[in-house]
Amino acid sequence: MPDGQVFGTICVLDRKANAYSQTYEALVAQFKDLVESHLKLLHLNRALEFKNQEMQTYLDEINTLRGIVPMCALCKKIRDDKGAWHPVEHYLYRHPQADISHTYCAECFEKHFGIPADGSYKADDAG
Ligand SMILES: [Zn+2]
């Protein structure tokens, strides 16, 4: 077995006692090695198949997450992967299958909450 345990035996039966040559014994040993490496290959192929299925699941999840788009809840602009905001029409034209989530663009955030969206607001600024 791939983990080193004995899987079985190669059994050769005959009606009479045999004195096998070293060549014959070496051939049987090579056959044993061949069977073991084949079993190891089968085991690795199954592990690889499992990993491939797992990777495909992750890839599907990534593609699903990529399909969720941050949209400003007020002006409906959409933020791209570089942080720039674009009119919704531009985005939907390029990504007709997209799903939308809601957030605020910097302009609407400042306008609606009266706080700079760049993180420069300090509690001392209030007043
Ligand atoms: Zn906005």
Residues whose N, C-alpha, C, O or C-beta is under 5 A from the ligand:
A	BS01	ZN	C72 L74 C75 K76 C105 C108
